[in-house]
Each structure stands twice: as structure tokens, then as C-alpha cells.
Amino acid sequence: MKVFPALLIALCVAFYEFSPAQHHPAEILRISPTSGPEGTHVEIIGRNLQPVTAVFFGSNTSTFKSVSPEKLIAIVPHRAVASLVAVITSTARAPSPFPFAVINDPRIPEEVSYKTGYINPEPAPPGFSSVMLWGIAIADMRVPGYESATVEIARTQLSCQTDGREFVLIDEAGKLHGGLYRRIPWFAGNQSEPLPLHYDTANHTVILPVGQRQDRVWHFWSASPRPALPQGKLQGCAAKALVKISDGALVQVGMDYWRDPTVPYAPGNNHEAGASNWYFPSDRWQETLFTDIGGVPF
């Protein structure tokens, strides 16, 4: 009869040793990569990471996705500096064993968010049924003669892949919508002025004279209404813009999923899918591209 109390004690010990993560603190063992610009996807490997509620790079909170109890993916946030990465649970804060080194491309102005392309590790929540491409153009005030900087846009295209088939939802030339937003702080207040557009009707292009309003972010999007996502299992979408960027200008493109296809911007109504790398001046036309097809590159 004495075997039963002993067995009970052994079972209790085993339960404690192998119980869910709330009985054991979260721990970061390593991060990969260990350096990169704002927007970098960082793989966090550790123990008991499932109950993590927040990830910080120094004092800046990060967008992240829980993959397993041993793995998270986090985005290096805007304004991050070289610092430890920390995961937060309801009971503790666990730092990385060494700092993440933030190394941004010096060609990109400091106030810009983000400095490199990224895919949001969190997919759009259920109920988001439409999608829209967007772009950002700015002047680089460090470049001599930036006042005459322009971005010429010949075409925008938005396509999505569903059940292995590609659907072109938008394919436009010579027309855009958009607004001028505060640049410092970046998009502060989300308040805008009308986007001043110049048209080259002969070549069916739109010209953004970004150097004339170097204090603003020139934020543009398709002139068409937000299209509905095609029916079926969505693999992702791609946003493209054919552009010519003059000296003293930069361009980035991205994409948002939307809950309501007609309601203007409102908290919770759009979900940013991500953004491309920045594109730099060239005397040739460039195809700028953002896509989340294939998901986060890990």
C-alpha cells in the first residue's frame, strides 16, 4: 500500500517538471539575425515563449507573431536603437543574452519609418475582405538641388493569388489618389492635405513634384475603389508601381487589407500587410514591388 503515496508524489513532481509554461519563466536563448535596419524580421528562439504578450527592442514595442513555445518572429520597430530584446509575460520580463544592433541604410532619412522592407508577421484578422496598394514618395533634403526632385508614376497594379491562381484586381495608368501627410513626426495625427498632381497626358503618367513640399510625405494609392479579395484560400497579394525617381527623391510601396471597402481610414479598419524596400534615383524606369505571397521569410 505504501507504493501509492510514492507514486502520487512522483506524479506531482513530474507534473511540475513538465507542466505548462506558466510554471516556468520565459527565456530567450538566441536571436537571428543579430543586426539589421528597422523593419528586419528577427527570429527569437527560447523556452516557454507561448504566453508572451509583448516584445520590446529597448523601450520600443514590436509587432510579433508566436510560432511555437520555442519561437517568435518580431519586427525591429521604428526608432529602435542598439539594445536588448525582451519578451514580456504576465509575470516576468526576459531579456536576450546580447543586444540587437540597429544598422540603417544611411541613404534613408532618419525620420522615415521603416528603413527596410518587411511583411507583417500577423495576418489580417477574419472579416478583412478588401485590399489596396499604396506608395510613399519623399524628397531627400540632404541632396543638393532636392527642390526640383520628382517622382513619375506610369502604372500601378494590384494582384492577389487565391487557390494557386493569380487575379489582377487593379491595373491603372495615368491616375492616382492620395494626400500630403506630416513627415516629422512621421504621419503624425494621420492628417493630410490634397495631393498636388501634375499630369503628362501624352505619356499617361502622373508626376509628383516632391521637392516642392519636402516637409511632407507624398502618400498615394490607386484611383480605383478598394477591390474585394477573390474568393478561396488566399496565398497573398502583390502591389507594383512603375516609377522614375529623380535625384533627391525616394519611393516605397506597400499594401493594406481592409475590413470595410468604403469607410475611410479609421482605427481597426485597415491592417498593414507590409512595405517594400526603398527605391532610389535612376534615369531608368523601375518596377517597385511589395508582396506578402509566401509569408514571412523564415
C-alpha positions in Angstrom: 0.0 0.0 0.0 2.9 2.4 0.5 3.6 2.4 -3.2 0.6 4.6 -3.9 1.7 7.7 -1.9 5.1 7.4 -3.5 3.5 7.1 -6.9 1.4 10.1 -6.2 4.5 12.2 -5.1 6.3 11.1 -8.3 3.3 12.1 -10.4 3.1 15.5 -8.8 6.9 16.1 -9.3 6.5 15.0 -13.0 3.5 17.3 -13.4 5.5 20.3 -12.0 8.6 19.5 -14.2 6.6 19.2 -17.4 3.6 21.5 -16.7 2.6 24.3 -19.0 4.9 27.4 -19.4 3.2 29.4 -16.7 5.1 27.3 -14.1 8.4 28.2 -15.8 9.7 31.6 -16.8 10.2 32.6 -20.4 13.8 32.6 -21.6 15.5 33.9 -24.8 18.4 31.7 -25.9 19.3 33.4 -29.1 18.1 35.9 -31.7 18.7 35.8 -35.5 19.9 37.9 -37.2 21.8 39.9 -34.6 21.9 43.1 -36.5 19.9 44.9 -39.3 17.8 48.0 -40.0 14.3 49.0 -38.8 11.8 46.6 -40.3 14.1 43.5 -40.0 12.3 40.3 -39.1 14.1 38.8 -36.0 13.7 35.2 -35.0 13.6 34.8 -31.2 14.5 31.3 -30.0 14.0 30.3 -26.4 11.9 28.4 -23.9 8.3 28.9 -22.7 7.6 31.7 -25.2 3.9 30.8 -25.7 2.5 33.1 -23.0 4.5 36.1 -24.3 2.2 39.2 -24.5 4.7 41.8 -25.8 8.2 42.1 -27.3 10.4 45.1 -26.8 13.6 46.3 -28.5 14.9 48.5 -25.7 11.9 50.7 -24.8 10.2 50.3 -28.2 7.4 47.8 -28.6 7.4 45.4 -31.6 4.9 43.7 -33.8 5.4 40.0 -33.3 4.0 36.6 -34.0 4.1 33.5 -31.8 5.2 30.5 -33.9 5.6 27.9 -31.1 6.6 27.7 -27.4 10.2 27.9 -28.6 10.0 30.5 -31.4 8.7 34.1 -32.0 9.1 36.4 -35.0 9.4 40.1 -34.3 9.8 43.2 -36.4 12.5 45.7 -35.4 10.4 48.8 -34.7 10.8 52.4 -35.8 13.2 54.5 -33.7 14.8 51.4 -32.3 18.5 51.7 -31.2 21.1 49.0 -30.3 19.5 47.3 -27.3 18.5 44.1 -25.7 15.4 42.3 -27.0 12.9 41.4 -24.2 9.8 39.3 -24.1 7.1 40.1 -21.6 4.7 37.7 -19.9 2.1 38.3 -17.2 4.7 37.6 -14.5 8.1 38.4 -15.9 10.4 40.2 -18.4 13.1 38.0 -20.1 16.0 39.8 -21.9 18.1 38.4 -24.8 21.6 37.4 -23.8 23.1 40.1 -26.0 21.8 43.3 -27.8 20.4 43.6 -31.3 22.5 46.1 -33.3 20.4 48.5 -35.4 22.2 49.4 -38.6 20.1 51.5 -41.0 20.9 52.4 -44.6 22.4 55.9 -44.5 20.8 56.8 -47.8 17.4 56.8 -46.0 16.5 59.9 -43.9 16.3 59.4 -40.2 12.7 60.2 -39.7 11.5 57.5 -42.1 9.6 54.5 -40.8 10.6 51.8 -41.7 14.1 51.7 -43.2 13.7 48.3 -45.0 11.0 46.2 -46.4 9.0 43.9 -44.2 6.0 41.6 -44.1 3.6 41.9 -41.1 4.0 38.5 -39.3 0.4 38.8 -38.1 -2.1 38.0 -41.0 -5.2 40.1 -41.5 -7.9 39.2 -38.9 -11.1 37.5 -40.1 -13.5 39.8 -41.8 -11.0 41.8 -43.8 -12.4 41.4 -47.3 -10.7 44.0 -49.4 -7.2 45.2 -50.2 -5.4 48.3 -51.5 -1.9 49.2 -52.8 -0.2 52.4 -51.7 3.1 54.2 -52.2 5.2 56.8 -50.4 7.4 59.4 -52.1 9.7 61.9 -50.3 12.4 64.4 -51.1 15.9 63.8 -49.6 16.8 67.3 -48.3 20.4 66.3 -47.9 20.9 66.1 -51.7 21.8 69.4 -53.5 19.0 70.5 -55.7 16.4 68.4 -54.0 13.9 71.3 -54.6 13.4 70.0 -58.2 13.1 66.4 -57.2 10.2 64.5 -58.9 8.7 61.0 -59.0 6.9 60.0 -62.2 4.4 57.1 -62.0 3.4 55.4 -65.1 1.3 52.4 -63.8 0.0 50.8 -60.6 -1.0 47.2 -60.4 -2.5 45.1 -57.6 -2.9 41.3 -57.9 -3.8 38.5 -55.5 -3.2 34.8 -55.5 -6.0 32.5 -54.5 -6.1 28.7 -54.7 -2.9 28.9 -56.8 -4.5 31.3 -59.4 -3.5 34.9 -59.9 -6.2 37.6 -60.1 -5.4 41.1 -61.3 -7.6 43.5 -59.3 -6.2 46.9 -60.3 -4.2 47.9 -63.4 -4.1 51.6 -64.0 -2.1 54.2 -65.9 -2.1 57.9 -65.6 -4.2 58.4 -62.5 -3.8 58.3 -58.7 -5.4 59.5 -55.4 -3.5 60.5 -52.3 -2.6 63.1 -49.8 0.3 65.1 -48.2 1.0 63.9 -44.6 3.2 65.2 -41.9 6.8 64.0 -42.2 8.1 64.9 -38.7 6.9 63.1 -36.7 6.2 60.5 -39.4 2.4 60.6 -40.4 1.6 62.3 -37.1 -2.1 62.6 -36.5 -2.8 61.0 -39.8 -3.9 64.4 -41.1 -3.4 65.3 -44.8 -3.7 68.0 -47.4 -4.8 67.2 -51.0 -2.1 65.6 -53.1 -0.9 68.0 -55.8 -0.7 66.0 -59.0 0.9 67.0 -62.4 -0.2 65.0 -65.4 1.8 64.1 -68.5 -1.2 63.3 -70.7 0.9 62.4 -73.7 2.7 59.6 -71.8 -0.2 58.8 -69.5 1.9 59.4 -66.4 1.5 61.2 -63.1 4.3 63.5 -61.8 4.8 64.1 -58.1 6.9 67.3 -57.6 8.1 66.1 -54.2 10.9 68.7 -53.9 8.3 71.4 -53.7 6.9 70.1 -50.5 9.9 68.4 -48.9 8.2 68.8 -45.4 5.5 66.3 -46.3 5.2 62.6 -47.1 3.6 62.2 -50.6 1.3 59.3 -49.9 -0.5 57.9 -53.0 -2.8 55.0 -53.8 -4.9 53.7 -56.6 -7.7 55.9 -58.0 -10.0 52.8 -58.2 -12.1 51.8 -55.1 -10.6 49.1 -52.8 -11.3 45.8 -54.6 -12.7 42.8 -52.9 -10.4 39.9 -52.3 -11.0 36.9 -54.6 -12.9 34.0 -53.2 -11.0 31.0 -52.0 -7.8 30.3 -50.0 -5.7 33.5 -50.2 -1.9 33.0 -50.6 -1.2 36.7 -50.6 -1.2 39.8 -52.8 1.4 41.9 -54.7 1.5 45.7 -55.2 3.5 47.2 -58.0 4.2 50.7 -59.3 6.3 51.6 -62.4 8.2 54.7 -61.4 11.0 57.0 -62.5 12.8 58.6 -59.5 14.9 61.7 -60.0 17.9 62.7 -57.9 16.8 63.8 -54.4 13.8 61.5 -54.2 12.9 58.1 -52.7 9.9 55.7 -53.1 8.4 52.9 -51.2 5.3 50.8 -51.9 3.1 48.7 -49.7 -0.3 47.3 -49.2 -3.2 47.2 -46.6 -6.0 44.8 -46.1 -9.3 46.5 -45.2 -12.3 45.4 -43.1 -14.7 47.7 -44.9 -14.1 48.6 -48.6 -15.7 52.0 -48.4 -15.2 53.5 -45.0 -12.2 56.0 -44.8 -9.3 55.4 -42.6 -10.4 54.6 -39.0 -8.7 52.7 -36.2 -9.1 48.9 -36.7 -10.4 49.3 -40.3 -7.1 48.5 -42.0 -4.3 46.0 -41.5 -0.9 46.9 -43.0 0.4 43.9 -44.9 3.9 45.4 -45.1 6.1 47.5 -47.3 8.8 47.2 -49.9 12.5 48.2 -49.6 13.1 51.8 -50.5 13.9 52.6 -54.2 16.5 55.2 -55.1 17.1 57.6 -58.0 17.7 56.2 -61.5 17.5 57.6 -65.0 15.6 54.4 -65.9 12.0 53.3 -65.1 11.9 50.9 -62.1 9.2 48.4 -61.1 8.7 48.8 -57.3 7.2 45.7 -55.7 5.8 44.6 -52.4 4.3 41.1 -51.9 3.3 39.0 -48.9 2.9 35.9 -51.0 4.8 33.2 -49.2 4.6 34.9 -45.9 7.3 35.9 -43.5 10.7 34.9 -45.0 11.8 32.4 -42.2 
